[in-house]
Amino acid sequence: MLQTKRIDFASAAPDPASIPQIDFRQCLNKAMELFEASIFTYPDPQGLLSLRQEIVKLFHHQQVFPSAQQVFIFSGAQQALHLLAGMPFPNGKTNILVEQPTYWGMLAALKTQIQTVIGIERTPNGIDWATLERHFQNNMIKFFYTIPRFHNPLGTSYTPEDKQRLAELAKAYDVYIVEDDYLADLETNSKADPIHAYSGASHVIYLRSFSKVMLPGLRLAAAAVPDSFIPLLQWHKHTADLSTSVLSQGVLEIYIKSGMYAHHAKQMKSLYNHRIKHLREISQRFLPKECLYTIQSSGGIFSSIQLPDFIHTEDLVKRLENRGVDVLATDKQFLSSFPKLNLLRLSIIRTDEQDIEEGIRIIAEELERAKHTGSSPKPFFRL
């Protein structure tokens, strides 16, 4: 029988039903009026000054306090990562350190730039500080790419102490941190500041995407950079695309100024927080106790399940797909040279409560089935 209803634990793009399309249309029409003259020119490659001034105010809510001159608008976070991966840094170093696993788009950008990339394991408990410091001290690290808040794919966050320590180590060893704070709008803990807010802000590039709360198709992201980066990044941004779409920038500026952005972000925070809590509850109820899964008690959109060694991930993904459940294997979120964990990433961005419960039940059934039918079974293990 053909499966018609699908449970989407794989997607990272917002559900179209959650996007206020009428509001965006109004902002688009207004942007056409206000920025009509700019549409026929090549504006500042760094971004519209009026939008950068609004971004400064937005960043203040995250305890990030750049000047408008330190803010850059990019054609999506992917462009920012691509440019940062390829350009020289003021510290004169050449190698890049990334968490394992991490966002696949960053790994793709690094691969196309043919950079020397080193991986460091990130577990649900964080990273090994002795290993991190050894890399910072000995391996000519240009920058360390990290997702401290609501990690993709793990879903976990660094503690305030972790962020403070990262900032201090970066400054001590002259290593820059590229802080990907793509889900800052979904934070439920008002005291959870980004790394940039700590004492090492001079060595932190703070990156924000607007794709998870707004329309991904607008292709907009913003970054706050140290003063030493401004001239060089202006040049590299200019050579990449001359300038980011004026129309998209205008829409975002109007959306922020009108208060629509803050209102919509608040709604999305409540919605996704409710879903991730439900995922945690249902997972604890139905998933095998031996199975490792990382779920925050609140906030974010991602969770991960660690499968036992005897389960072939691709086979499990296919069996789940045949039963109408889409999940994502995380093999592309590891460097090819780094030992891979047998992980599935779950996203709640396109699921409701009923989907979550039904989907986790099916995953639990397939895990139990694999446990009894798998060859050369090994015990489940925890990190």
FENDA-V893531 format. One record per helix or strand. SS is the DSSP state (alpha for helix, beta for strand). FROM is the first residue (numbers start at 0). TO is the last residue. Records with the same first field share a line. If there is no record, write none. Layout:
SS = FROM-TO, FROM-TO
This chain:
beta = 6-7, 70-73, 94-99, 116-122, 125-126, 140-145, 175-179, 203-208, 220-223, 291-293, 301-305, 324-325, 327-328, 342-346
alpha = 15-17, 20-33, 35-38, 48-59, 67-69, 76-85, 103-112, 128-137, 159-171, 183-185, 194-196, 200-202, 215-217, 226-240, 245-256, 259-285, 312-321, 330-332, 352-372
